[in-house]
Every structure is written in structure tokens, then in C-alpha cells.
Amino acid sequence: MDLDVKEEGISTLFCYLELHPHETWKLENLTNVYSTCNIQCYGGPALLQEIAKKCPPVAVAVAKAKKDGINFAGKTDIDFPVVEISDCMGWDSGPVKRELKMLMWNMSGVNGPRRTGVMVEFANLAFHYRAPGDLTEDEIDDVIMSLHTRIQKQEKAELTNLKYLFDTLHSVSHKNFWMCADDLDEKKNDKLKIILEDYFQDQTDFKAAVLDTTEPELSSYELSQVSSDIKQFIHMYSQEHKLNGRAIARVFHGVASPCFPATTWGRVRRFWRSNINIDFNLLIKLATKLLIQLR
């Protein structure tokens, strides 16, 4: 939520880093895991102390909690980041979780397994990956810049595809539906076939369809109106939310995000989709500039 990025967006960034040509920046994506563990002991505080003695991960979790000032004198439960505990012990989280789950059962009984009075639950599904550590500040800046460049390149490619699709359909369309309702327009049909064949084979026309990246200019009235909307939005919501230029531009274009879901913000008609006619990237620049000025 702090990043205000959807799960699939973060996964995409991880994939970019995993495929990055720079070896020292590469990370290894692993299967998502539950990051926290909750242990409840129905046998009282003595049972918690008992399992801490025989289970090293619980012992480490208790020790770390005590360092943070938590008193376990009468405590019967503990919450801890199981992946972080596993990492500091040099273990993989999978075997650690299996060992923790085994705390629920006593396997030495004559009549088979029986419950021990311990409940172990895992929660908070999280990304799991291996990444190089100890990067310098310059290296971190280079990683961020590399990701930004990759995202901008992908954004331009997708916009080019979208514009090419629009221009293609527009070139073979009719002004009114009744103009092609009865008879097939062979000329436009053949034209569409040629465009599709070119796209899936040579892409001669597609490569020539370069996206116009010239930043649109706003009239003085439009600029003042947009600036006024941005300022009002900042004054009304800067205390409740962490705002940045992209977040404001998303609201003005009606693009939902984790911190600004459409189900909630769609009712804020004063701002939701209020400036959809203004270029998205231009909105980001204007909002960022005004955020800096109003700090």
C-alpha cells in the first residue's frame, strides 16, 4: 500500500530485474510465501517456554521480541516474521515452516499423533526473492534509473501499439453502420487483410508508425484550470494520503490504484476523471511541480 502499486506491477518490476543484463543487479524470483507466523499456546505460558526451548526458530523469535521490550511472563502467543527469522538463521523458510507446523502434533504417542495444544498459523502473503545486497547508493540509483528507462520504453511501445490499432480500424471503418450493413466492402476488407499480414510478417507499416512524443501544449485557461484542480486536491487530501504526481494524475484520469480504489474515489466526482482530456504525463509534471511548491 505504501508504494501504491498493484501486485502485478511489482511482479513486472521484479521480472525486469531478473532479466537485467547487469549480473550484479539480478534477482531471483521465488514462489510467494506467507511472511508472518502466529503461535498460540492453549497450555499457558509454560507451554510457550517449552516449545521455545526445543524449537530454534521460536527461540530466536522470542529473543528478538524480548530485545524489543516485550515481556513473556504471562504471554501465551507470539507473532513474528518467519521469513526474516529464517534468513537471519541462514535457513530456508520452507523447512522452518514445516518444523513450526510439527509443533501442533506429538508424534511419539502410542496411539498415533495427537494434538499438543499449540496452534500455528501463517499469514500475509508476500513476494519472495533472492537479491544481491550491500549495493552502494550510486548502484541503487543506477538500478532505479535502469528500471525507469525500461518502463518508459515499454510504455512507449504499448502506446504505439494502441495508436496503430486505432489508426488501422479507423482507416477501414465507415462513418455510419448502415453503409456496410447489407453488402461487404471488398476494398476495405482487402485493405485490412494486407495490414494484418504486414503486422504479423514484415511489420513495415507498423515500424513506420512512430508515436508522436511531442508534449501537448495547454492554453492559459486550461493550464490555470488544471493547476487550480491540483491545488484543491492537494489541500483536501495531502493530510490523509501520501501524494505524488502520478497518484494525482491517476485520479484525474480515473485510473484505480491500491491507495485510490475506483469503488471509493469514483464517488468523488469533483476530481475523478475530471481532467481526462489532459495528457497523462503532462498532468504528472504539473502535479509534481505544484507539490514541490506547496511543501
Secondary structure as UniProt FT lines:
FT   HELIX           7..18
FT   HELIX           23..25
FT   STRAND          28..41
FT   TURN            42..43
FT   HELIX           45..54
FT   HELIX           56..67
FT   TURN            68..69
FT   STRAND          77..81
FT   HELIX           82..88
FT   TURN            89..90
FT   HELIX           93..101
FT   HELIX           102..104
FT   STRAND          105..106
FT   TURN            107..108
FT   TURN            110..111
FT   STRAND          114..115
FT   STRAND          118..130
FT   HELIX           137..171
FT   HELIX           177..179
FT   HELIX           186..200
FT   TURN            201..202
FT   HELIX           204..208
FT   HELIX           220..237
FT   TURN            238..240
FT   HELIX           245..253
FT   HELIX           262..265
FT   TURN            266..267
FT   TURN            269..277
FT   HELIX           280..293
//
